[in-house]
Amino acid sequence: MQPRGRRLGQLGPHPYNRRVLTGLILFAHGARDPRWAEPFERLRERVARAASEAQVTLAYLEFMAPDFDTAVTALCGAGCRRVTLVPVFLGQGGHVRKDLPGLLHGATVRHPECEFRLAGTAGEDDAVLDAIAAYCLRQLIA
């Protein structure tokens, strides 16, 4: 009589034990001066340390690499099947309201194997605003 179920390593991973690889894109505007990206690199490093189970990358709208499409292709190519996009902007200007939805739509067409999620703009989160306000207030006594 054959035992029921799968043995570890037999016929690939069990569908209920499959871990979905997740990706996180921190999306920023970009600039011609490479020094502009330094705080975003530090942010990416902090997020990656805190979310070691996720693939964390930066992507830029213009002037810098990687651009959005390159970052998405790299994450999906690395096996990510769930990708969250966080606009690291202070507010929702034209880039977030107009450019970003088009980029995201293109990604869903090119990578149907991935589920994409768009987070709110970082600067519109109350905790982010509280942190910036605390920084500003610290400057009064600096």
C-alpha atoms as a printed R data frame, in Angstrom:
    type eleno elety resid chain resno      x      y       z
1   ATOM     1    CA   MET     A     1  0.000  0.000   0.000
2   ATOM     2    CA   GLN     A     2  1.338  3.440  -0.973
3   ATOM     3    CA   PRO     A     3  1.413  6.160   1.717
4   ATOM     4    CA   ARG     A     4 -0.971  9.023   1.076
5   ATOM     5    CA   GLY     A     5  0.336 12.494   0.351
6   ATOM     6    CA   ARG     A     6  3.699 13.615  -0.963
7   ATOM     7    CA   ARG     A     7  7.090 13.053   0.497
8   ATOM     8    CA   LEU     A     8  9.342 16.062   0.845
9   ATOM     9    CA   GLY     A     9 11.014 16.748  -2.489
10  ATOM    10    CA   GLN     A    10  8.741 14.385  -4.386
11  ATOM    11    CA   LEU     A    11  6.884 15.901  -7.358
12  ATOM    12    CA   GLY     A    12  7.906 19.433  -6.433
13  ATOM    13    CA   PRO     A    13  6.592 21.627  -3.629
14  ATOM    14    CA   HIS     A    14  3.175 20.963  -2.157
15  ATOM    15    CA   PRO     A    15  0.770 23.649  -3.418
16  ATOM    16    CA   TYR     A    16 -0.335 24.585   0.108
17  ATOM    17    CA   ASN     A    17  3.240 25.073   1.279
18  ATOM    18    CA   ARG     A    18  4.309 27.266  -1.604
19  ATOM    19    CA   ARG     A    19  5.635 30.602  -0.392
20  ATOM    20    CA   VAL     A    20  4.814 33.493  -2.670
21  ATOM    21    CA   LEU     A    21  7.869 35.627  -3.328
22  ATOM    22    CA   THR     A    22  7.096 39.271  -2.848
23  ATOM    23    CA   GLY     A    23  8.721 42.355  -4.247
24  ATOM    24    CA   LEU     A    24  8.638 45.932  -3.089
25  ATOM    25    CA   ILE     A    25  9.457 48.855  -5.358
26  ATOM    26    CA   LEU     A    26 10.247 52.187  -3.760
27  ATOM    27    CA   PHE     A    27  9.393 54.560  -6.592
28  ATOM    28    CA   ALA     A    28 10.971 58.020  -6.671
29  ATOM    29    CA   HIS     A    29 11.238 60.809  -9.221
30  ATOM    30    CA   GLY     A    30 14.948 60.756 -10.017
31  ATOM    31    CA   ALA     A    31 17.417 63.559 -10.680
32  ATOM    32    CA   ARG     A    32 20.472 64.305 -12.795
33  ATOM    33    CA   ASP     A    33 22.719 64.564  -9.727
34  ATOM    34    CA   PRO     A    34 23.505 61.044  -8.445
35  ATOM    35    CA   ARG     A    35 23.853 62.382  -4.878
36  ATOM    36    CA   TRP     A    36 20.112 63.050  -4.887
37  ATOM    37    CA   ALA     A    37 19.512 59.280  -4.634
38  ATOM    38    CA   GLU     A    38 21.578 58.792  -1.457
39  ATOM    39    CA   PRO     A    39 18.670 59.094   1.032
40  ATOM    40    CA   PHE     A    40 16.583 56.767  -1.144
41  ATOM    41    CA   GLU     A    41 19.387 54.187  -1.084
42  ATOM    42    CA   ARG     A    42 19.504 54.442   2.708
43  ATOM    43    CA   LEU     A    43 15.726 54.032   2.818
44  ATOM    44    CA   ARG     A    44 15.935 50.951   0.584
45  ATOM    45    CA   GLU     A    45 18.617 49.430   2.827
46  ATOM    46    CA   ARG     A    46 16.507 50.002   5.952
47  ATOM    47    CA   VAL     A    47 13.391 48.533   4.386
48  ATOM    48    CA   ALA     A    48 15.309 45.545   3.012
49  ATOM    49    CA   ARG     A    49 16.779 44.830   6.470
50  ATOM    50    CA   ALA     A    50 13.354 45.009   8.088
51  ATOM    51    CA   ALA     A    51 11.612 42.950   5.379
52  ATOM    52    CA   SER     A    52 14.232 40.321   4.680
53  ATOM    53    CA   GLU     A    53 11.620 38.007   3.150
54  ATOM    54    CA   ALA     A    54 10.927 40.489   0.327
55  ATOM    55    CA   GLN     A    55 12.947 41.626  -2.660
56  ATOM    56    CA   VAL     A    56 13.280 45.407  -2.189
57  ATOM    57    CA   THR     A    57 14.418 47.693  -4.974
58  ATOM    58    CA   LEU     A    58 14.324 51.317  -6.028
59  ATOM    59    CA   ALA     A    59 12.920 52.557  -9.312
60  ATOM    60    CA   TYR     A    60 12.963 56.031 -10.777
61  ATOM    61    CA   LEU     A    61 10.611 57.871 -13.078
62  ATOM    62    CA   GLU     A    62 13.384 59.650 -14.940
63  ATOM    63    CA   PHE     A    63 17.094 60.451 -15.098
64  ATOM    64    CA   MET     A    64 18.223 57.499 -12.952
65  ATOM    65    CA   ALA     A    65 18.395 53.734 -13.152
66  ATOM    66    CA   PRO     A    66 16.684 51.460 -12.751
67  ATOM    67    CA   ASP     A    67 13.541 52.782 -14.327
68  ATOM    68    CA   PHE     A    68 10.177 51.292 -13.388
69  ATOM    69    CA   ASP     A    69 10.027 48.716 -16.202
70  ATOM    70    CA   THR     A    70 13.546 47.472 -15.482
71  ATOM    71    CA   ALA     A    71 12.786 47.068 -11.767
72  ATOM    72    CA   VAL     A    72  9.527 45.202 -12.464
73  ATOM    73    CA   THR     A    73 11.201 42.904 -14.992
74  ATOM    74    CA   ALA     A    74 13.996 42.122 -12.516
75  ATOM    75    CA   LEU     A    75 11.575 41.313  -9.682
76  ATOM    76    CA   CYS     A    76  9.313 39.155 -11.826
77  ATOM    77    CA   GLY     A    77 12.365 37.466 -13.334
78  ATOM    78    CA   ALA     A    78 13.606 36.684  -9.811
79  ATOM    79    CA   GLY     A    79 10.350 34.835  -9.138
80  ATOM    80    CA   CYS     A    80  8.291 37.504  -7.375
81  ATOM    81    CA   ARG     A    81  4.596 36.949  -7.940
82  ATOM    82    CA   ARG     A    82  3.327 39.782  -5.760
83  ATOM    83    CA   VAL     A    83  4.804 43.268  -6.186
84  ATOM    84    CA   THR     A    84  3.890 46.324  -4.131
85  ATOM    85    CA   LEU     A    85  4.733 49.762  -5.433
86  ATOM    86    CA   VAL     A    86  5.291 52.557  -2.900
87  ATOM    87    CA   PRO     A    87  5.508 56.073  -4.364
88  ATOM    88    CA   VAL     A    88  8.129 57.828  -2.245
89  ATOM    89    CA   PHE     A    89  6.747 61.283  -3.006
90  ATOM    90    CA   LEU     A    90  5.451 63.888  -0.558
91  ATOM    91    CA   GLY     A    91  2.217 64.393  -2.465
92  ATOM    92    CA   GLN     A    92  0.202 63.165  -5.407
93  ATOM    93    CA   GLY     A    93  1.244 65.406  -8.250
94  ATOM    94    CA   GLY     A    94  0.924 64.661 -11.951
95  ATOM    95    CA   HIS     A    95  3.575 61.939 -11.891
96  ATOM    96    CA   VAL     A    96  1.722 59.895  -9.283
97  ATOM    97    CA   ARG     A    97 -1.765 60.619 -10.623
98  ATOM    98    CA   LYS     A    98 -1.046 60.345 -14.360
99  ATOM    99    CA   ASP     A    99  2.292 58.674 -15.110
100 ATOM   100    CA   LEU     A   100  2.254 55.963 -12.480
101 ATOM   101    CA   PRO     A   101 -1.100 54.356 -13.383
102 ATOM   102    CA   GLY     A   102  0.071 54.005 -16.996
103 ATOM   103    CA   LEU     A   103  3.341 52.412 -15.928
104 ATOM   104    CA   LEU     A   104  1.495 50.039 -13.623
105 ATOM   105    CA   HIS     A   105 -0.990 49.075 -16.337
106 ATOM   106    CA   GLY     A   106  1.877 48.299 -18.713
107 ATOM   107    CA   ALA     A   107  3.498 46.103 -16.052
108 ATOM   108    CA   THR     A   108  0.308 44.093 -15.538
109 ATOM   109    CA   VAL     A   109  0.053 43.485 -19.289
110 ATOM   110    CA   ARG     A   110  3.714 42.447 -19.650
111 ATOM   111    CA   HIS     A   111  3.771 40.362 -16.463
112 ATOM   112    CA   PRO     A   112  0.385 38.660 -16.038
113 ATOM   113    CA   GLU     A   113  1.977 36.135 -13.673
114 ATOM   114    CA   CYS     A   114  2.451 38.906 -11.097
115 ATOM   115    CA   GLU     A   115 -0.090 40.599  -8.886
116 ATOM   116    CA   PHE     A   116  0.605 44.325  -8.523
117 ATOM   117    CA   ARG     A   117 -0.527 46.571  -5.693
118 ATOM   118    CA   LEU     A   118 -0.189 50.350  -5.531
119 ATOM   119    CA   ALA     A   119  0.293 51.777  -2.036
120 ATOM   120    CA   GLY     A   120 -0.608 55.317  -1.099
121 ATOM   121    CA   THR     A   121  1.912 58.097  -1.583
122 ATOM   122    CA   ALA     A   122  4.376 58.068   1.328
123 ATOM   123    CA   GLY     A   123  4.027 61.775   2.126
124 ATOM   124    CA   GLU     A   124  0.279 61.475   2.601
125 ATOM   125    CA   ASP     A   125  0.638 59.006   5.463
126 ATOM   126    CA   ASP     A   126  0.132 60.612   8.883
127 ATOM   127    CA   ALA     A   127  3.089 58.751  10.422
128 ATOM   128    CA   VAL     A   128  5.381 60.112   7.704
129 ATOM   129    CA   LEU     A   129  4.070 63.632   8.238
130 ATOM   130    CA   ASP     A   130  4.546 63.238  12.003
131 ATOM   131    CA   ALA     A   131  8.181 62.196  11.448
132 ATOM   132    CA   ILE     A   132  8.809 65.197   9.180
133 ATOM   133    CA   ALA     A   133  7.093 67.530  11.659
134 ATOM   134    CA   ALA     A   134  9.267 66.143  14.477
135 ATOM   135    CA   TYR     A   135 12.374 66.784  12.366
136 ATOM   136    CA   CYS     A   136 11.255 70.368  11.680
137 ATOM   137    CA   LEU     A   137 10.595 70.978  15.363
138 ATOM   138    CA   ARG     A   138 14.026 69.614  16.306
139 ATOM   139    CA   GLN     A   139 15.524 72.320  14.073
140 ATOM   140    CA   LEU     A   140 14.114 74.994  16.411
141 ATOM   141    CA   ILE     A   141 16.480 73.877  19.155
142 ATOM   142    CA   ALA     A   142 19.426 72.838  16.986
